[in-house]
Amino acid sequence: MKVSRLKTFALVIWMGILAAGVLLAVLVLNVNRLPAAPEENPQGLTPVPSPSHAFPTWTFTPARPIIYLPSATARPVSPTATQPSPTPITPFPTTAPQFYAVQDGDPLTGTYPAADELLDRRPVAVKITNFPRSVRAYQSGLSRADVAFEYYIEDGLTRFIAVFYGQDAERAGPVRSGRYFDEHIMRMYHSSLVFANADERVEKYLYESDLHSLLFIPRDDYCPPLCRDTNIKGYNNVFVNTAGVGPKLSDNSRQDLRLTNFGPLLRPENYPAIYKISNHYSIYSYNYWEYDPGLQLYRRYSDAGEASAFTVDEIYQPHIDHLTGEQLTTQNVVELIVPHNFNNEYDRADQVFNITLTGNGPAYIFREGRMILGDWLRDRLDQPILLIDDQGQPIALQPGVTFYQVINPASTISTGDEEIDFNFYTPLRHVTLTPTPIGYDPTPTPKKK
């Protein structure tokens, strides 16, 4: 009897183990049949290609995904003559209101000039250095410019070209060397170019062009207005009084410049709110523009020291114009995506670029804390670029100053909560076969102090 009960008990235990095993197998099979949990895919700055136009659509979250900027069509490497068209200026078709621009005002800002007679002359373009960083202690004049462009020059560094028309700067500088890109500014704004010489390739190209009479470099008979400040040691001590440039030119007549499109921001709720626009050119050169809603303008903050790595441990400080003692501000910030072509004719890997602002390319327009996607279009070589939407209609700027940040198409952008970062891709160097001329000695700009 005891043996029989023992067998029965063992059989019950065995059946229990078998049932548990079957149940476990069923559970495993059911789990395997369940749909996999979706991978985390935060909707960040995601481009949606359009069959008719390369405009992306954007959704913003606090995540910081990275995308590649749309590539622009490659341009010729060697600089090509960009002679202005002799045809008369024809109004660009537009239905956008222009009532924000004052009548007979400054066509580059849509506001009244400091004095009416300032418009009866050529604009003055000035190359203003940003490095070595020690020049920030006396860098002057940028806040008086109607428009300014910051672009990459070499070795991780950037430089400004500022256009003065509706205002003058009694002290603008330090004035530094020219680049191929400056030709585009001269032609678009019919301006003279104040610069402190250039790489011999660039200088030869400019002096052999039809712009040679408008080139303004340090010479005994050009001081004043272009003089050295002997209280500043070194070569970053050349400054210009922009009011004195015109009287030295053979032709300083009023120029026929079309009005930049200015107007109110219609339906701002249709555009993403962006309050901080960062530009990371390198570990040496980086900046951001922060929107001030009270003043309805953007304040600039620039690199105060070398970062430990690209976008890592950056140090910022307000960018001060020492002519006014105030922080640099602007009503509009425009990011221009422009091809950067390596232009080295010698057997050395120095950085000489031909940034070809011809044709068209993507543009990111920031005004009143909003971002508008569009294109820049250079429909006339002898007129300022247009900013247009995906229907080909002009995009209106807020009346006032416009700062253009020039970016390589191979760069990337990343987004956060009401902010956007443009991460510049430095074009690769390559060595060519042409021997370097005897005695050629480039003088790169120091990065530090």
Secondary structure, 3 states (H helix, E strand, C coil): CHHHHHHHHHHHHHHHHHHHHHHHHHHHHHHHHCCCCCCCCCCCCCCCCCCCCCCCCCCCCCCCCEEECCCCCCCCCCCCCCCCCCCCCCCCCCCCCCCCCCCCCCCCCCCCCCCHHHHCCCCEEEEEECCCHHHHHCCECHHHCCEEEEEEEECCEEEEEEEECCCCCCCEECECCECCCHHHHHHHHCCEEECCCECHHHHHHHHCCCCHHHEECCCHHHCCCEEECCCCCCCCCEEECHHHCHHHCCCCCCCCCCCCCECCCCCHHHCCECCEEEEECCCCCEEEEEEECCCCEEEEEEEEECCCECCECCEEEECEECCCCEECEECEEEEEECCEEECCCCCCCCCCEEECCCEEEEEEEEECCEEEEEEEEECCCCCCCEEECCCCCECCECCCCEEEEEECCCCEEEEECCEEEEECCCCCCCCCCCCCCCCCCCCCCCCCC
